[in-house]
């Protein structure tokens, strides 16, 4: 999910976003009668932080992803459901199997230093 800092947006944009209804099911923005965006409250406000991640949720998430990328457009409600499932899955993954980024950074730095030592002097 993309994160966009409202602080850097024009005041009119900030006012518009802050004026949207705080609906736990989200808000669908429409243009000429067509849904163009869904605005969701942050996950912590949805009460989803304590919900366990289940095989059923993952199967539903995969089903929605398959439909989305096979050219079957999702309804606004399904797009909202997919966004929530994606957020839940990411929080679950971060909790049970966080990515070893620090180890990868150290390895990268070690490799850069090794490559620099292997370079002949360009004097």
MIDOSE-1310 file (N, C-alpha, C; in nm, 2 decimals, decimal comma, always signed):
residues 123
xxxx	+0,08/-0,12/+0,00/+0,00/+0,00/+0,00/+0,09/+0,12/+0,00; +0,05/+0,22/-0,08/+0,13/+0,34/-0,09/+0,10/+0,43/+0,03; +0,20/+0,50/+0,08/+0,18/+0,60/+0,18/+0,22/+0,74/+0,13; +0,13/+0,83/+0,14/+0,15/+0,97/+0,09/+0,14/+1,07/+0,20
xxxx	+0,24/+1,15/+0,22/+0,24/+1,25/+0,33/+0,15/+1,36/+0,29; +0,05/+1,39/+0,37/-0,04/+1,50/+0,35/+0,03/+1,63/+0,38; +0,13/+1,63/+0,46/+0,19/+1,75/+0,50/+0,25/+1,83/+0,38; +0,28/+1,76/+0,28/+0,34/+1,82/+0,16/+0,24/+1,86/+0,05
xxxx	+0,11/+1,84/+0,08/+0,01/+1,86/-0,01/-0,05/+2,00/+0,01; -0,12/+2,06/-0,09/-0,19/+2,19/-0,08/-0,29/+2,18/+0,03; -0,32/+2,30/+0,09/-0,42/+2,30/+0,20/-0,55/+2,25/+0,15; -0,59/+2,28/+0,03/-0,72/+2,23/-0,02/-0,73/+2,08/-0,02
xxxx	-0,62/+2,01/-0,05/-0,61/+1,87/-0,05/-0,62/+1,82/+0,09; -0,55/+1,88/+0,18/-0,55/+1,84/+0,32/-0,70/+1,85/+0,38; -0,76/+1,96/+0,35/-0,89/+1,99/+0,40/-0,99/+1,88/+0,34; -0,98/+1,85/+0,22/-1,07/+1,75/+0,16/-1,05/+1,62/+0,22
xxxx	-0,93/+1,57/+0,24/-0,90/+1,44/+0,29/-0,95/+1,44/+0,44; -0,92/+1,54/+0,51/-0,97/+1,54/+0,65/-1,12/+1,56/+0,67; -1,18/+1,60/+0,56/-1,33/+1,61/+0,57/-1,40/+1,48/+0,53; -1,33/+1,38/+0,49/-1,39/+1,26/+0,45/-1,45/+1,19/+0,57
xxxx	-1,56/+1,12/+0,56/-1,62/+1,05/+0,67/-1,53/+0,95/+0,73; -1,52/+0,94/+0,86/-1,44/+0,84/+0,93/-1,51/+0,71/+0,94; -1,53/+0,64/+0,83/-1,61/+0,52/+0,83/-1,51/+0,40/+0,84; -1,54/+0,31/+0,93/-1,45/+0,19/+0,95/-1,45/+0,10/+0,82
xxxx	-1,55/+0,12/+0,74/-1,55/+0,04/+0,61/-1,48/+0,11/+0,50; -1,44/+0,23/+0,52/-1,37/+0,31/+0,42/-1,46/+0,40/+0,34; -1,41/+0,47/+0,25/-1,48/+0,57/+0,17/-1,44/+0,55/+0,03; -1,53/+0,54/-0,06/-1,50/+0,52/-0,20/-1,52/+0,66/-0,27
xxxx	-1,42/+0,70/-0,34/-1,42/+0,83/-0,41/-1,46/+0,80/-0,56; -1,56/+0,87/-0,61/-1,61/+0,85/-0,74/-1,59/+0,97/-0,83; -1,57/+0,95/-0,96/-1,56/+1,05/-1,05/-1,65/+1,01/-1,17; -1,75/+1,09/-1,20/-1,85/+1,07/-1,30/-1,91/+0,93/-1,28
xxxx	-1,94/+0,90/-1,16/-2,01/+0,78/-1,12/-1,93/+0,65/-1,12; -1,80/+0,67/-1,14/-1,71/+0,55/-1,14/-1,61/+0,56/-1,02; -1,60/+0,45/-0,95/-1,51/+0,45/-0,83/-1,36/+0,46/-0,88; -1,29/+0,56/-0,82/-1,15/+0,58/-0,86/-1,06/+0,56/-0,75
xxxx	-1,10/+0,56/-0,63/-1,01/+0,54/-0,51/-1,09/+0,50/-0,39; -1,03/+0,42/-0,30/-1,08/+0,39/-0,17/-0,99/+0,45/-0,07; -1,05/+0,51/+0,03/-0,98/+0,56/+0,14/-1,01/+0,48/+0,27; -0,91/+0,43/+0,33/-0,93/+0,34/+0,45/-0,88/+0,41/+0,57
xxxx	-0,94/+0,38/+0,69/-0,88/+0,43/+0,81/-0,76/+0,35/+0,84; -0,66/+0,40/+0,91/-0,54/+0,32/+0,95/-0,58/+0,19/+1,02; -0,50/+0,08/+0,99/-0,54/-0,05/+1,05/-0,56/-0,05/+1,20; -0,48/+0,03/+1,27/-0,49/+0,03/+1,42/-0,63/+0,08/+1,46
xxxx	-0,69/+0,16/+1,38/-0,82/+0,21/+1,41/-0,93/+0,11/+1,37; -0,89/+0,02/+1,29/-0,99/-0,08/+1,24/-1,00/-0,20/+1,35; -0,91/-0,20/+1,45/-0,92/-0,30/+1,54/-0,86/-0,43/+1,49; -0,79/-0,43/+1,38/-0,74/-0,55/+1,31/-0,60/-0,60/+1,37
xxxx	-0,54/-0,52/+1,45/-0,41/-0,56/+1,50/-0,41/-0,69/+1,58; -0,52/-0,71/+1,64/-0,52/-0,83/+1,73/-0,58/-0,96/+1,66; -0,63/-0,94/+1,54/-0,69/-1,05/+1,46/-0,58/-1,14/+1,41; -0,60/-1,27/+1,43/-0,50/-1,37/+1,38/-0,50/-1,38/+1,23
xxxx	-0,39/-1,41/+1,17/-0,39/-1,44/+1,03/-0,42/-1,58/+1,01; -0,51/-1,61/+0,92/-0,56/-1,75/+0,90/-0,54/-1,80/+0,76; -0,54/-1,93/+0,74/-0,54/-1,98/+0,60/-0,65/-1,93/+0,52; -0,77/-1,92/+0,58/-0,89/-1,87/+0,51/-0,87/-1,73/+0,46
xxxx	-0,81/-1,64/+0,54/-0,78/-1,51/+0,50/-0,68/-1,50/+0,38; -0,58/-1,59/+0,39/-0,48/-1,59/+0,29/-0,54/-1,64/+0,16; -0,63/-1,75/+0,17/-0,69/-1,80/+0,05/-0,78/-1,69/-0,02; -0,85/-1,62/+0,06/-0,94/-1,51/+0,01/-0,85/-1,40/-0,06
xxxx	-0,74/-1,37/+0,01/-0,65/-1,27/-0,04/-0,59/-1,31/-0,18; -0,55/-1,44/-0,19/-0,50/-1,49/-0,32/-0,61/-1,49/-0,42; -0,73/-1,53/-0,39/-0,84/-1,53/-0,48/-0,87/-1,39/-0,54; -0,87/-1,29/-0,45/-0,89/-1,15/-0,50/-0,77/-1,10/-0,59
xxxx	-0,65/-1,14/-0,55/-0,54/-1,10/-0,63/-0,54/-1,16/-0,77; -0,58/-1,29/-0,77/-0,59/-1,36/-0,90/-0,69/-1,30/-0,99; -0,81/-1,27/-0,93/-0,92/-1,20/-1,01/-0,87/-1,07/-1,06; -0,81/-0,99/-0,97/-0,76/-0,86/-1,01/-0,67/-0,86/-1,13
xxxx	-0,57/-0,95/-1,13/-0,47/-0,96/-1,24/-0,51/-1,04/-1,35; -0,62/-1,11/-1,35/-0,67/-1,18/-1,46/-0,77/-1,10/-1,54; -0,78/-0,97/-1,51/-0,87/-0,88/-1,59/-1,01/-0,88/-1,54; -1,04/-0,94/-1,42/-1,18/-0,93/-1,37/-1,17/-0,82/-1,26
xxxx	-1,22/-0,70/-1,29/-1,21/-0,59/-1,20/-1,28/-0,62/-1,07; -1,22/-0,58/-0,96/-1,28/-0,60/-0,83/-1,38/-0,48/-0,80; -1,49/-0,52/-0,73/-1,58/-0,41/-0,69/-1,51/-0,33/-0,58; -1,56/-0,21/-0,56/-1,50/-0,12/-0,45/-1,49/-0,20/-0,32
xxxx	-1,60/-0,27/-0,28/-1,59/-0,35/-0,16/-1,48/-0,45/-0,16; -1,46/-0,52/-0,27/-1,36/-0,62/-0,28/-1,22/-0,56/-0,28; -1,21/-0,44/-0,34/-1,08/-0,37/-0,34/-1,04/-0,33/-0,20; -1,14/-0,29/-0,13/-1,12/-0,25/+0,02/-1,09/-0,38/+0,10
xxxx	-1,15/-0,49/+0,07/-1,12/-0,61/+0,14/-0,98/-0,65/+0,11; -0,94/-0,65/-0,01/-0,80/-0,69/-0,05/-0,70/-0,60/+0,02; -0,72/-0,47/+0,02/-0,63/-0,38/+0,08/-0,61/-0,41/+0,23; -0,72/-0,44/+0,30/-0,72/-0,48/+0,44/-0,65/-0,61/+0,46
xxxx	-0,68/-0,71/+0,37/-0,61/-0,84/+0,39/-0,46/-0,82/+0,36; -0,42/-0,74/+0,26/-0,28/-0,72/+0,24/-0,21/-0,66/+0,36; -0,27/-0,56/+0,42/-0,22/-0,49/+0,54/-0,20/-0,59/+0,65; -0,31/-0,68/+0,67/-0,30/-0,78/+0,78/-0,19/-0,88/+0,75
xxxx	-0,18/-0,92/+0,63/-0,07/-1,02/+0,59/+0,07/-0,96/+0,62; +0,09/-0,84/+0,58/+0,22/-0,77/+0,60/+0,25/-0,76/+0,75; +0,15/-0,72/+0,83/+0,18/-0,71/+0,97/+0,21/-0,85/+1,03; +0,14/-0,95/+0,98/+0,16/-1,09/+1,03/+0,31/-1,13/+0,99
xxxx	+0,34/-1,11/+0,87/+0,48/-1,14/+0,82/+0,58/-1,07/+0,90; +0,56/-0,94/+0,93/+0,66/-0,87/+1,00/+0,67/-0,92/+1,15; +0,56/-0,97/+1,20/+0,56/-1,02/+1,34/+0,63/-1,15/+1,35; +0,60/-1,25/+1,25/+0,65/-1,38/+1,26/+0,78/-1,41/+1,19
xxxx	+0,81/-1,33/+1,09/+0,93/-1,35/+1,01/+0,98/-1,22/+0,95; +1,03/-1,13/+1,04/+1,08/-1,00/+0,99/+1,19/-1,02/+0,89; +1,19/-0,93/+0,79/+1,30/-0,94/+0,69/+1,43/-0,90/+0,76; +1,54/-0,98/+0,73/+1,67/-0,96/+0,79/+1,75/-0,84/+0,72
xxxx	+1,69/-0,73/+0,72/+1,75/-0,62/+0,65/+1,89/-0,57/+0,71; +1,90/-0,58/+0,84/+2,03/-0,54/+0,89/+2,14/-0,63/+0,85; +2,11/-0,76/+0,85/+2,21/-0,85/+0,81/+2,25/-0,83/+0,66; +2,15/-0,80/+0,58/+2,17/-0,78/+0,44/+2,25/-0,65/+0,42
xxxx	+2,23/-0,55/+0,50/+2,31/-0,43/+0,49/+2,45/-0,45/+0,52; +2,48/-0,53/+0,63/+2,61/-0,56/+0,67/+2,68/-0,64/+0,56; +2,61/-0,74/+0,50/+2,67/-0,82/+0,39/+2,71/-0,73/+0,27; +2,62/-0,64/+0,24/+2,64/-0,55/+0,13/+2,76/-0,46/+0,15
xxxx	+2,77/-0,41/+0,27/+2,89/-0,33/+0,31/+3,02/-0,41/+0,30; +3,01/-0,53/+0,35/+3,13/-0,62/+0,35/+3,17/-0,64/+0,20; +3,08/-0,67/+0,12/+3,11/-0,70/-0,02/+3,16/-0,57/-0,09; +3,11/-0,46/-0,06/+3,16/-0,33/-0,12/+3,31/-0,31/-0,08
xxxx	+3,34/-0,34/+0,05/+3,47/-0,32/+0,10/+3,57/-0,42/+0,04; +3,52/-0,54/+0,02/+3,60/-0,65/-0,04/+3,63/-0,61/-0,19; +3,53/-0,56/-0,26/+3,55/-0,52/-0,40/+3,65/-0,41/-0,41; +3,64/-0,32/-0,31/+3,73/-0,20/-0,32/+3,87/-0,25/-0,29
xxxx	+3,89/-0,34/-0,20/+4,03/-0,39/-0,18/+4,08/-0,47/-0,30; +4,00/-0,53/-0,37/+4,04/-0,61/-0,49/+4,07/-0,53/-0,61; +4,03/-0,40/-0,61/+4,06/-0,31/-0,72/+4,21/-0,27/-0,72; +4,27/-0,28/-0,84/+4,41/-0,23/-0,85/+4,41/-0,07/-0,83
xxx	+4,51/-0,02/-0,77/+4,52/+0,12/-0,75/+4,52/+0,19/-0,89; +4,44/+0,29/-0,90/+4,43/+0,37/-1,02/+4,52/+0,50/-1,00; +4,65/+0,48/-0,98/+4,73/+0,60/-0,96/+4,80/+0,64/-1,09
